[in-house]
Amino acid sequence: MSGTSPGLTPPADAKQPARHADAPAPGELLGAHYDQCFGCGGDQPHGLHLAARAGEGVSITAEFTVRPEHQGAPGLAHGGVLATALDETLGSLNWLLRTIAVTGRLETDFVRPVPVGTTLHLAAEVTAVAGRKIYSTATGRIGAPDGPVAVRADALFIEVKVDHFIDHGREEEIRAAMEDPDQIRRARAFEVNP
Ligand SMILES: CCCCCCCCCCCCCCCC(=O)SCCNC(=O)CCNC(=O)[C@H](O)C(C)(C)COP(=O)(O)OP(=O)(O)OC[C@H]1O[C@@H](n2cnc3c(N)ncnc32)[C@H](O)[C@@H]1OP(=O)(O)O
C-alpha cells in the first residue's frame, strides 16, 4: 500500500528497487548494524532485540516479542514501541540495497491491540526508489506470518553519507562503532557508501 500523505507517494519517474549483488541470501539473518541500537542491538539491555532476515527481492522479515517493559496500556504494547519495530524492520531493507539511509517519514496504522507475550511477525519491502529517496512498506502480524494484521506502516528513507552520523553523533559512540571487530556490522555501518 502507499501512504496517504503526499511525501509517501513515489514520483512518476521512480524506479523499481534493485537488490544489490552482494546482498545477503534469502533466509540469512542480517545481524545488528550497531550493538547498542534500540531496535536490533544485542548489547542494548533496553532494546527490542529485533532479528531481521533477508527475503526475496528487496524484502525483509523480522520477529519481535512484546515484553512487559513494552507496555502502554496494561497488558498491551505501547504504540511507539510498535512503530519502532516497524521502523527498524524498514531500515533493515536498506542493507539489501547496500545503501545507508535514515527515516524521513514514517506513517503507521494501528489496526489491532497487541498483547504482552505476543510475537509480532513483521514483513517489509522496498516499493520504489527515486534518487536518494527510498519508499517502503511493512506489516506486523500477530502470532504467525499469516496471522491478523496488527500494525502497518509506509515509510520514506533518505540516503545519507556516513558523514551524517560522524557530524551529528556523539564522538565516543562513533569511535567505538568504527572499532567494532565484527566485520559484517562494520560493513553495514561504514563500508556501503563509496
Ligand atoms: C559512524 C556511525 C555510523 C552508524 C551507521 C549506522 C547505519 C545505518 C543506521 C540506520 C539507523 C536505522 C535505525 C532505524 C531508522 C531510523 O530511525 S533513522 C533515525 C531517525 N531519522 C533521522 O534522525 C533523520 C533526521 N532527518 C535528517 O537528518 C534530514 O532531514 C534527512 C532525512 C537526512 C534529509 O535531509 P537532507 O539530506 O538535507 O535531504 P533534503 O535535501 O532535505 O531532501 C531530500 C529529498 O527527500 C525529501 N524529504 C526529506 N525529508 C522528507 C520528509 N520528512 N517527508 C517527505 N519527503 C522528505 C525532500 O523533499 C527531497 O525530495 P526531492 O526534492 O529530492 O524530490
The ligand as an SDF file (V2000), in Angstrom:
LIG
                    3D

 65 67  0  0  0  0  0  0  0  0999 V2000
   29.6840    6.3590   12.1850 C   0  0  0  0  0  0  0  0  0  0  0  0
   28.4520    5.5150   12.7190 C   0  0  0  0  0  0  0  0  0  0  0  0
   27.6620    5.0150   11.6100 C   0  0  0  0  0  0  0  0  0  0  0  0
   26.4600    4.1730   12.0340 C   0  0  0  0  0  0  0  0  0  0  0  0
   25.8140    3.7570   10.7590 C   0  0  0  0  0  0  0  0  0  0  0  0
   24.5300    3.0800   11.0160 C   0  0  0  0  0  0  0  0  0  0  0  0
   23.9890    2.5780    9.6750 C   0  0  0  0  0  0  0  0  0  0  0  0
   22.5600    2.8010    9.4400 C   0  0  0  0  0  0  0  0  0  0  0  0
   21.8160    3.3600   10.5650 C   0  0  0  0  0  0  0  0  0  0  0  0
   20.4040    3.4430   10.2380 C   0  0  0  0  0  0  0  0  0  0  0  0
   19.6390    3.5740   11.5720 C   0  0  0  0  0  0  0  0  0  0  0  0
   18.4740    2.6940   11.4090 C   0  0  0  0  0  0  0  0  0  0  0  0
   17.5390    2.9600   12.6320 C   0  0  0  0  0  0  0  0  0  0  0  0
   16.1510    2.8620   12.1000 C   0  0  0  0  0  0  0  0  0  0  0  0
   15.9240    4.0780   11.2430 C   0  0  0  0  0  0  0  0  0  0  0  0
   15.9650    5.3240   11.9610 C   0  0  0  0  0  0  0  0  0  0  0  0
   15.2600    5.5080   12.9940 O   0  0  0  0  0  0  0  0  0  0  0  0
   16.9460    6.6390   11.4780 S   0  0  0  0  0  0  0  0  0  0  0  0
   16.7310    7.9030   12.7540 C   0  0  0  0  0  0  0  0  0  0  0  0
   15.5490    8.7990   12.5290 C   0  0  0  0  0  0  0  0  0  0  0  0
   15.7520    9.6740   11.4280 N   0  0  0  0  0  0  0  0  0  0  0  0
   16.5400   10.7670   11.4940 C   0  0  0  0  0  0  0  0  0  0  0  0
   17.1690   11.0400   12.5030 O   0  0  0  0  0  0  0  0  0  0  0  0
   16.6250   11.6280   10.2700 C   0  0  0  0  0  0  0  0  0  0  0  0
   16.6510   13.1170   10.6520 C   0  0  0  0  0  0  0  0  0  0  0  0
   16.4820   13.9180    9.4540 N   0  0  0  0  0  0  0  0  0  0  0  0
   17.5630   14.3080    8.7250 C   0  0  0  0  0  0  0  0  0  0  0  0
   18.7170   14.0950    9.1130 O   0  0  0  0  0  0  0  0  0  0  0  0
   17.3070   15.0000    7.3980 C   0  0  0  0  0  0  0  0  0  0  0  0
   16.0400   15.6170    7.4260 O   0  0  0  0  0  0  0  0  0  0  0  0
   17.3510   13.9920    6.2150 C   0  0  0  0  0  0  0  0  0  0  0  0
   16.2970   12.8690    6.3850 C   0  0  0  0  0  0  0  0  0  0  0  0
   18.7690   13.3760    6.1130 C   0  0  0  0  0  0  0  0  0  0  0  0
   17.0010   14.7300    4.9330 C   0  0  0  0  0  0  0  0  0  0  0  0
   17.7920   15.8770    4.8610 O   0  0  0  0  0  0  0  0  0  0  0  0
   18.6510   16.2100    3.5180 P   0  0  0  0  0  0  0  0  0  0  0  0
   19.7000   15.1920    3.3230 O   0  0  0  0  0  0  0  0  0  0  0  0
   19.0620   17.6440    3.6430 O   0  0  0  0  0  0  0  0  0  0  0  0
   17.6270   15.9590    2.3850 O   0  0  0  0  0  0  0  0  0  0  0  0
   16.7310   17.0250    1.5910 P   0  0  0  0  0  0  0  0  0  0  0  0
   17.5710   17.5740    0.5030 O   0  0  0  0  0  0  0  0  0  0  0  0
   16.0310   17.9500    2.5340 O   0  0  0  0  0  0  0  0  0  0  0  0
   15.6280   16.0370    0.9990 O   0  0  0  0  0  0  0  0  0  0  0  0
   15.9340   15.0580    0.0080 C   0  0  0  0  0  0  0  0  0  0  0  0
   14.6200   14.6660   -0.6130 C   0  0  0  0  0  0  0  0  0  0  0  0
   13.8450   13.9530    0.3880 O   0  0  0  0  0  0  0  0  0  0  0  0
   12.6040   14.6360    0.6320 C   0  0  0  0  0  0  0  0  0  0  0  0
   12.3300   14.5800    2.0580 N   0  0  0  0  0  0  0  0  0  0  0  0
   13.1990   14.8060    3.0580 C   0  0  0  0  0  0  0  0  0  0  0  0
   12.5840   14.6390    4.2400 N   0  0  0  0  0  0  0  0  0  0  0  0
   11.3040   14.3190    3.9720 C   0  0  0  0  0  0  0  0  0  0  0  0
   10.1680   14.0320    4.7860 C   0  0  0  0  0  0  0  0  0  0  0  0
   10.2350   14.0290    6.1150 N   0  0  0  0  0  0  0  0  0  0  0  0
    8.9920   13.7450    4.1670 N   0  0  0  0  0  0  0  0  0  0  0  0
    8.9070   13.7240    2.8120 C   0  0  0  0  0  0  0  0  0  0  0  0
    9.9610   13.9870    1.9830 N   0  0  0  0  0  0  0  0  0  0  0  0
   11.1300   14.2850    2.5770 C   0  0  0  0  0  0  0  0  0  0  0  0
   12.8230   16.0610    0.1560 C   0  0  0  0  0  0  0  0  0  0  0  0
   11.6040   16.6730   -0.2010 O   0  0  0  0  0  0  0  0  0  0  0  0
   13.7470   15.8590   -1.0270 C   0  0  0  0  0  0  0  0  0  0  0  0
   12.9880   15.4360   -2.1300 O   0  0  0  0  0  0  0  0  0  0  0  0
   13.4130   15.8960   -3.6540 P   0  0  0  0  0  0  0  0  0  0  0  0
   13.4760   17.3700   -3.6180 O   0  0  0  0  0  0  0  0  0  0  0  0
   14.7690   15.2430   -3.8800 O   0  0  0  0  0  0  0  0  0  0  0  0
   12.3420   15.3250   -4.5200 O   0  0  0  0  0  0  0  0  0  0  0  0
  1  2  1  0
  2  3  1  0
  3  4  1  0
  4  5  1  0
  5  6  1  0
  6  7  1  0
  7  8  1  0
  8  9  1  0
  9 10  1  0
 10 11  1  0
 11 12  1  0
 12 13  1  0
 13 14  1  0
 14 15  1  0
 15 16  1  0
 16 17  2  0
 16 18  1  0
 18 19  1  0
 19 20  1  0
 20 21  1  0
 21 22  1  0
 22 23  2  0
 22 24  1  0
 24 25  1  0
 25 26  1  0
 26 27  1  0
 27 28  2  0
 27 29  1  0
 29 30  1  0
 29 31  1  0
 31 32  1  0
 31 33  1  0
 31 34  1  0
 34 35  1  0
 35 36  1  0
 36 37  2  0
 36 38  1  0
 36 39  1  0
 39 40  1  0
 40 41  2  0
 40 42  1  0
 40 43  1  0
 43 44  1  0
 44 45  1  0
 45 46  1  0
 45 60  1  0
 46 47  1  0
 47 48  1  0
 47 58  1  0
 48 49  1  0
 48 57  1  0
 49 50  2  0
 50 51  1  0
 51 52  1  0
 51 57  2  0
 52 53  1  0
 52 54  2  0
 54 55  1  0
 55 56  2  0
 56 57  1  0
 58 59  1  0
 58 60  1  0
 60 61  1  0
 61 62  1  0
 62 63  2  0
 62 64  1  0
 62 65  1  0
M  END
$$$$
